[in-house]
Amino acid sequence: MKIEAMIPRFKKVPKVINQHLGKGQFLEEHNRLSPLNLQATTPLLSRFRIEKASLFKDDNWSIDKLRRPFILWLTSLTDKERQDIGKKKI
């Protein structure tokens, strides 16, 4: 048996090359790559931008630069905090 036959094949997900994304594009790309428990919403992204303003130099939402800090921030929230952020107008 060839070794190649034993290696599982995974569907390649195309990587977003344009690093200058808007908030909506970041939201779409992040949610496409994330499991349900890490899905983002517009209110969550808005709160993240307010709380982590030092990460933003302009209106650019780079997947490479912001996705990991966003996931760390998101996982630090309690379920109640996530629900409260979703209810508030930002």
Beta strands, then each sheet from edge to edge (+ up, - down):
end
